[in-house]
Amino acid sequence: MTRRVGWYVHHHGRGHLTRMLAIAPHLPLEVVCFSSLAAPSELPANVSWVELARDDDPAPTLPADDPTAGGLLHWAPLGHGGHRSRLAVIAAAVATGGVGAFVVDVSAEVTLFVRLLGVPVVIITQPGERVDEPHRLAFAAARRIIAPWPGEIYAPPHLSALGDRVAFVGGISRFAGRVPSGPRSRDGAVVLLGGGGGARVAPSDIADAERATARTWHVLGAGGAGWIADPWDALATASVVVSWSGQNAVADLAAAAAPAVIIPQERPFSEQRATALALARAGLAVAVDEWPDAERWPELLAEATELGDAWGAWRTDGAAERAAAVILAATSPGGRA
């Protein structure tokens, strides 16, 4: 009988971790997470954590040739003890039994490895042109693929081709259903929500934008500045939010119904650019290709304010529960929700 769900959490940024924390409480099973991130200070009662060795810090004495196996994989460094240890730890956990399914967010290699161990895999995918051979193999090996956005707004051909194996569950936000603590100001402060993983914006760029708009800008996270664990009040009351277009940031904007200017950052497979384009086409947010010149900011803020609230189309309400239902169904024969 299924007792546990395994869950691989990628270490880049905080988005993969935040997504797990939103979904796991809705699973009526134990969840065992595997990640090279250190264990978070607080976990849901049904979640435990196994820290994995890193495999992206090879010593100069180790062979570094062909870590992609000729393009078949994204990263499998030869002769690396950390890489070997990671997979051995996952295999040992699966061998103890009771793992009914394994969620992978994200790794083509872990997807293939766990499937070879005979465990059904649920992938949480991301936007962008993920049509390379490692992604193709991972999608083929997975029982289900969770796309954490609405398919009505963005359904790339490589996912549409997979039919009902893909579940477009809507944007998964930790703030879904939360009530604003106060009214939104129409011409007040601007919040810059900068996510992890690096960004191309300097403090001088932000200062120029602040002068051009004659508004106060509160910076949350860009370049490590002003990071707070719970930005809900800032998002829910700011007149406009300027944000990168990572999946968790966009879902949080939708939950807060925030007028937004979206600036995609460079990420693999054009992930953020694909999201920004979809948001702009749907009229959910204003999107620009890069940080604008200072004189453009008054017009952009006004345009974002005039869009109105169409964020309901991102379907954040119930998205975490829908994702949990897909995962739970994958633990049973047939595996369809």
N, C-alpha and C positions, 0 to 999 in steps of 0.2 A: 504494500500500500504506500502511496506517495506521502512522504512526510516533509519533504524539503524541496525548495527551488533554489538552484544555484544562480548566481548573478555576477557577471563580469562587469566591473566599473572601470572605464578607461580613466587614466590619470590626468589627461590634458584638461586644464581649466577646472571649473566646478560644476559644469552643466550636467555631465553624466551622473555625478553623485546626487545633485539636486533632483534629477528626474527619478532616480531610484527612491529617494526619500519621499517623493510624492505618491508613487505607485504602491510601494511595499505595504503600507498600512491597510490597503484594501485587499490584500491576499490572506486567505484563511490558512496559511501554511507558514512553516519556518522558511526564512530566506537567508542563505549563506552567501555573503558577498566576497568576491575575490578582486583585489586591486593592489597596485603598487602605491596607491595613496595610503597614508596613515589612517588608522581608524578614526572616524569623526568622534567628537566629544559626546554627541547624543545620537542614538539610533532608536528607531521604533522597537517596541518590545519583541517583535517577532524576527528581528534581524540580527545576525551575528557577522563578524568581520574577520577575514583572513588576509593579512598583508603579504603581498607577493614581492619577490626580488625584482629589481629593475633589469631590463634587458636592452636599455638604450644608452649604456655607459661603457662600451667595450674598452678594455685596457689596450694599450698599443701593441702588446705582445700577442693578442688574440687575432686569429685570422678574421678579416672583415670582408672577404670576397663574397660576392653573390648573396647578400642577405635576403634578396627577393626570390631566390630559386628560379632565376631566369624570367622574372615577371609573373610567376605563378602566385606569389604571396606578396604582402606588403612589407613584412619584417620578420625574418627568422634568421638571426645572425649565427653563423657557423662557430662552433667551439665556445659558445658563451655560456658560462655556468648559470648565470641569472636566468637566461631564457629557458635552459633545461630545467632548472628548479621550478619555475612558474608552472610549466606544464605538468611536472611530476606532482606538485601539490594539488592541482586541479584533478588529476587522474586519481590520486589517493582518496580525495573526498568523494568522487563519484563511485569508487570501488567499494566504499563502505555501504552503499545501497541507499535507497530511499530518496534519491534525487529524481524527481519525476519529470523535470524540464530544466533547461538552463537558458537564462536570459543573457544576451551578449550586447553590451552597449559600450564601445563598439570594438570589434576586432575580427577580421576575416580568419586569422589563424586560430583564435580560440573557438570560433564557430565551427570550423572544419574539424579541429581536434576533438571537441566534445561530441560532435556528431559521430566521429569514428569510434568514440567510446560507447556508442549506442544510446545516447540520450537525446531526446528531441530538443531542438534549439529554437528559441524565439529571438530574432534580431530586432533591435531598435535602430532604425536607420536614420539618416540625416539627408537634408536636401543636397542638390548639386548633381553633377554629371558622374554618377558612380557606375560607369559602364566598363571599367577595366576588368581584366581577368580575375583578380582576387575577389572583387565584389560580385562578379557573376557567379563564381564558385560558391561564395558564402550564401547568396540569395537562393541558389539551387539546393543547397544543403539544409536550409532552414525550413522548419515546419510552418512557421508564420513569421511575417515581417510587420512590425508596428511602425507606422509613419506618424509621428506626433504633430500632425497638422491636418487641416481639412482637405480631403481630396477634391472637393468642389473648387478650391482655389489653386491648388498646386498638385498636379498628378503627372510627374515626369514619365516619359514613355517606357523607361526601363522598369518602373514599378507597375504601370498599367498593364504591361505584358504579363505580369505574374498573376493577374486575376484576383480571385478572392483569397489568395494566400496573404495579401496585403490588407492590413486593417488601418485605415486612415481614422485615427481616434480623436483628432483635434489637438489643439495646443495644450500641453501638460504643464500647469502652473501650480506652484506651492500655494498660491493665493486664491485659487478658484473658490468662489462663493464667499470670500471675505468682504465685509462691508466697509466702505470708506469712513474714516474717522471725522471727516469734515467736508465742506464743499470745495469744489475745484475753482481756483482763481482763473479768470479769463485772461488777464493781462499782467499776471504776477511773475513769480519765479520760474526759471527754466531749470530742469534737472537733466544733467548729462549722466546717463547710465552706461558706464563703460565696463564691459565684461572682461573675463580673463583671457589669456592667450595672446596678449600683445595688441597694440593699436597704434595707428599712425596719426597721432595728434599730440601737439606740444602744448605745454602750459601757456605759451604766448598766443597760440591759436584760440584757446578758450578765452583768454583775456581780451583779445580783439573782438571776439563775438559778443562778449559781455558789454563792451563799450558801444558797439554798433547797435545793439538792441536796447540799451539803457535799461536793462533788467539784471536782476541778480541771478547768477548761474550757480547752482549747487552741483558739485562734481562728486559722483559716487562711483568709485572704482577705476576710472580711467587712469592708467599709469600708476595704479596703486593708491591713488589719493582718495580720501574720504570714504573708504569702503565700510559699509555697515551690513550686519547680518540680515536685517529686516528693513528693506527700503519701502515697504508697503505705503506708509503714510506719505512719503515723498512722491511716489508714483501716483497716488490717488488724489493728491491735492495740487500738484504742479500745473501751471497753465499749459505747458508743453514739455514733453520728455524727448530728449535727443538720445538716441541709442544705437548701438551696433545691432546687427540682425541675427544674432545667435538664437537658437530655438527657445531656450528658457527665457531670455530677455523678451522676445516677442510674445510668448505666452503670458508673461507677467504684465506686459503692456495691455494685452487683450483683457486680462482679468480686471485690471484697473480702469479699463475704458479710457486710456490716456491718449490725448492728441499727441501725435508723434512724428518726428523727423528721423528717418532711418538712414544710417550711413554704414553700408556693408564694409567689413574688413576682409583682408586677404586671408583666405582659408583654403585648405585642400579641396579640390573638386568644385571650386567656386560656390561653396555651400551658402555663404552669406549673401552673395550676389543673387543667387537664384531665389532666396527668400525675399530679399528686398524688392526684386522685380515683381514677384507674385503679389506682395502687399500693395505695391503701387498700382498694379493693374486692377486689383479688386477695390481700390479706393479706401483702404484701411489706414494708410499712412502715407506721408510724403517721403519719397526716397531720392537720394542723391548719390552719385557714384563715389564721391570722395568729400573730404572736409571742405566746405565752401569758403570762398573769400568772405571776409567780414561783412561787406556791404550787402551780401545776399541774405543774411540771417533775418532781418526784419520781415522780408517777404515770405521766407520759408516758415517762420513761426506763425504768421498770419494765415498762410495756406493750410497748415496743420490744424489750426483752430477752426477754420471754416469747413473742414471735411465732415464734421459731425461724428457721431458714434456709430460706426458700423462694425465694431470689434466682435460683436456676437457671432459673426460669420466664422471666426477662428475657433469656435466651439470649445472653449476651455471648460465650461461647466460639464462635469461628468467625464472629462477626458481621462483622468487617472483611473477612474473606476472602469472605464471601457478597456483601457490597457490591461488592467489586472484581470479582467474577464477573459481576454485573449490568452494571457499567460496561464491562467488556471485551466482553461480548456485544453491547452497544449499538453497538460500532464495526463490526459486521459486518452484512450484509443481513439484514433480519428483526429483528435486535436483541433476541432473547429468550434469557434464561438459565434 
